[in-house]
């Protein structure tokens, strides 16, 4: 059944009111806009016009998905990160504010690397970290790599949408396997790998546990499997004096730093998030005399 945009919005708000209270109006507006392709201003201007049956059905579907706990980025199919609007699907993690910490740390280092630095974003997911680096570091050559072909499809879409195809490429690489010779060497390898301990997956918030890809969450028994693997397998893919830059979970900094030191790296910087939680590390590969 077709409805006026005003009624479509009011029905959505009413359905969301019990769960979202004072935020129901904003969420309803965002969902109607997403279903119709209109801006908020356009929707207000068209409030007395009738929405098509397709738009009405899509809005109702979006509301039901939201009430079932599905995260907003997956419903909208996109999310903003570091001044970029990125395609996001259930094949990739949702880019979160936590990840801006490792992104900022990597950008800060990349700006002072040699000209035309080669940078690898390993376990890239949506490509958010590598793309943010490429946006800020204008001469960087960035590779987005993931073991998941579905994730790489999302990353490739984001490379195209951000108009970075000249400097950013996507490759299927497995962080748990030795680095292949054909990839060459890099000045900086950045990664936000899976770091949730397996036993903790079921204890995550349902919006994460039930909707985000477990392959991008599960870091093994102690949450550190990927750090061990990347240090073992990809140190050889770093140029002499090159850098690893990792995101990690709350309370994991001592263990991650210990693994880096054991692997022949010097800790250069640890960076905290806005909640004063240490979230990222930059480490330099010691040069062999």
C-alpha positions in Angstrom: 0.0 0.0 0.0 1.4 3.4 -1.0 1.7 6.2 1.6 2.6 9.8 1.7 6.1 10.4 2.8 4.9 12.1 6.0 2.8 9.0 6.9 5.7 6.6 6.0 8.0 8.5 8.3 5.4 8.7 11.1 4.7 4.9 10.9 8.4 4.2 11.0 8.9 6.4 14.0 6.0 4.9 15.8 7.4 1.4 15.2 10.8 2.4 16.6 9.6 4.5 19.5 9.5 1.7 22.2 13.1 0.6 21.4 14.7 3.9 20.6 12.7 6.5 22.5 13.9 10.0 21.8 16.2 8.7 19.0 13.3 7.1 17.0 12.6 10.2 14.9 16.2 10.5 13.7 16.5 6.7 12.9 13.1 6.7 11.1 14.2 9.7 9.0 17.4 7.9 8.1 15.7 4.7 7.1 13.1 6.5 4.9 15.8 8.5 3.3 17.8 5.3 2.6 14.8 3.5 1.1 13.8 6.5 -1.1 17.2 7.8 -2.0 16.1 11.3 -0.8 18.0 13.6 1.5 16.2 14.7 4.7 15.5 18.1 3.1 14.0 16.4 0.0 11.8 14.1 2.2 10.5 17.1 4.1 9.7 19.0 0.9 8.0 15.9 -0.5 6.1 15.0 2.6 2.6 15.3 1.0 3.7 13.3 -2.1 3.0 9.6 -2.3 6.0 7.2 -2.0 5.9 4.2 -4.4 4.9 0.8 -3.2 8.5 -0.4 -3.6 9.8 2.4 -1.3 7.1 1.7 1.3 7.9 -2.0 1.3 11.7 -1.2 1.5 11.2 1.1 4.4 9.1 -1.4 6.3 11.8 -4.0 5.7 14.5 -1.7 7.0 12.5 -1.0 10.1 12.0 -4.7 10.8 15.7 -5.4 10.3 16.6 -2.6 12.7 14.2 -3.9 15.3 15.7 -7.4 14.9 19.1 -5.9 16.0 20.8 -5.6 12.6 23.4 -2.8 12.7 22.5 0.3 10.8 25.5 0.2 8.4 24.4 -3.2 7.0 20.9 -1.9 6.5 22.1 1.2 4.8 24.8 -0.6 2.9 27.4 2.1 3.7 29.1 3.9 6.5 31.3 6.9 7.1 34.9 6.5 8.1 37.7 9.1 8.0 35.7 11.5 5.8 34.9 8.7 3.4 31.5 7.1 2.6 32.3 3.4 2.2 30.3 0.4 1.0 29.7 -2.0 3.9 28.1 -5.4 3.7 27.9 -8.4 6.2 31.1 -9.7 4.5 33.2 -7.1 6.3 33.4 -5.6 9.8 31.8 -2.2 10.2 34.5 0.5 10.4 34.4 1.9 13.9 35.9 4.9 15.7 38.4 2.5 17.5 40.1 1.9 14.1 40.8 5.6 13.6 43.6 5.2 16.2 45.6 2.7 14.1 44.7 4.7 11.0 46.1 7.9 12.4 49.2 6.2 13.7 49.8 4.7 10.2 49.2 7.9 8.4 51.5 9.8 10.7 54.4 7.4 9.9 53.5 7.1 6.2 53.8 10.9 5.7 57.5 10.6 6.7 58.5 7.6 4.7 60.6 7.7 1.6 59.0 9.0 -1.6 56.3 6.8 -3.1 56.1 4.4 -0.1 54.6 0.9 -0.6 52.0 0.1 2.1 50.2 -3.1 2.7 46.8 -3.2 4.6 46.6 -6.8 5.6 43.2 -8.3 6.7 41.8 -5.2 5.0 38.0 -6.0 5.1 36.3 -2.9 3.6 39.7 -1.4 2.9 39.0 1.5 5.3 42.5 1.8 6.8 44.4 1.5 3.5 42.1 3.9 1.7 42.4 6.5 4.4 46.2 6.3 4.2 46.0 6.6 0.4 43.7 9.7 0.7 46.1 11.4 3.1 49.5 10.3 1.7 49.3 11.4 -1.9 52.3 9.5 -3.2 51.6 6.2 -1.4 51.1 3.0 -3.3 48.7 0.9 -1.2 47.8 -2.8 -1.4 44.6 -4.0 0.2 44.8 -7.7 1.1 42.4 -10.2 2.6 41.9 -13.9 2.5 38.1 -13.4 1.9 37.1 -12.9 -1.7 33.8 -11.5 -0.5 35.6 -8.9 1.5 37.9 -8.1 -1.4 34.8 -7.4 -3.6 33.7 -4.8 -1.1 37.2 -3.3 -0.9 37.4 -3.1 -4.7 34.1 -1.3 -4.8 35.4 1.2 -2.3 38.7 1.7 -4.2 36.6 2.6 -7.3 34.2 4.9 -5.4 37.1 6.8 -3.8 38.7 7.2 -7.2 42.0 5.6 -6.1 42.4 2.9 -8.7 45.7 4.5 -9.9 47.4 4.0 -6.5 45.5 1.3 -4.7 45.1 -2.4 -5.7 43.5 -5.4 -4.1 45.1 -8.9 -3.6 44.0 -12.2 -2.1 46.5 -12.9 0.7 46.3 -15.1 3.7 48.0 -13.6 6.8 48.4 -17.2 8.2 50.5 -18.3 5.3 54.1 -17.2 4.3 54.2 -14.0 2.3 54.5 -14.8 -1.4 57.5 -13.5 -3.3 55.4 -11.8 -6.0 54.1 -9.2 -3.6 57.5 -7.6 -3.2 58.4 -5.7 -0.1 56.8 -2.8 1.8 57.8 0.2 3.9 54.8 -0.2 6.2 52.4 -3.1 6.9 49.3 -2.1 8.8 46.6 -4.5 10.1 43.5 -4.6 12.2 43.4 -8.5 12.4 40.9 -10.7 14.2 41.7 -10.4 17.9 38.8 -11.7 19.9 39.5 -14.9 21.8 37.4 -17.7 20.5 35.6 -18.3 23.8 34.6 -14.6 24.0 32.8 -14.6 20.6 29.5 -15.8 22.1 29.7 -13.1 24.8 29.9 -10.3 22.3 27.0 -7.9 21.9 24.3 -9.5 19.7 24.7 -6.8 17.1 28.3 -7.9 16.6 28.0 -11.7 17.4 24.9 -12.3 15.2 25.7 -10.1 12.2 29.4 -9.4 11.7 31.6 -12.0 10.1 33.2 -14.3 12.7 36.2 -14.9 10.3 37.1 -11.2 10.9 36.6 -11.5 14.7 38.1 -14.8 15.9 41.7 -14.4 16.9 42.1 -18.0 18.2 42.3 -19.3 21.8 44.0 -16.2 23.2 43.1 -13.7 20.5 46.7 -13.4 19.4 47.0 -16.0 16.5 47.1 -13.4 13.8 49.8 -11.3 15.4 52.0 -14.3 15.7 51.2 -15.3 12.1 51.8 -11.8 10.6 55.1 -11.3 12.5 56.3 -14.8 11.4 55.0 -14.6 7.8 55.3 -11.0 6.8 58.4 -9.7 8.5 60.2 -10.8 5.3 57.9 -8.6 3.3 59.2 -5.5 5.0 62.0 -3.4 3.7 65.0 -3.0 6.1 63.9 -0.6 8.8 60.2 -1.1 7.8 57.3 -0.9 10.1 54.4 -2.9 11.4 51.3 -1.0 12.7 48.7 -3.0 14.5 45.3 -2.4 16.1 44.5 -4.7 19.0 41.9 -5.2 21.7 41.7 -3.7 25.1 44.4 -5.0 27.4 46.4 -6.8 24.7 49.2 -4.2 24.3 51.7 -6.0 26.5 51.3 -9.3 24.7 51.4 -7.8 21.2 54.5 -5.7 22.1 56.2 -8.8 23.5 55.5 -10.7 20.3 56.9 -7.9 18.2 60.1 -7.7 20.3 60.6 -11.4 20.0 60.2 -11.0 16.3 63.0 -8.5 16.1 61.1 -5.3 16.3 61.5 -2.1 18.3 58.4 -0.5 19.7 58.3 3.1 18.4 54.9 4.3 19.7 51.7 3.2 21.4 48.5 5.2 20.8 45.4 5.5 22.9 41.8 6.1 21.9 39.5 8.8 23.3 38.6 6.6 26.2 42.3 6.4 27.2 42.5 2.8 26.1 45.7 1.7 24.3 44.6 0.5 20.9 47.5 0.6 18.4 51.2 0.1 18.1 53.9 1.1 15.7 57.0 -1.1 15.6 60.2 -0.8 13.5 62.1 -3.8 12.1 65.6 -3.9 13.5 68.2 -3.8 10.8 70.8 -6.6 10.9 74.4 -5.4 10.9 
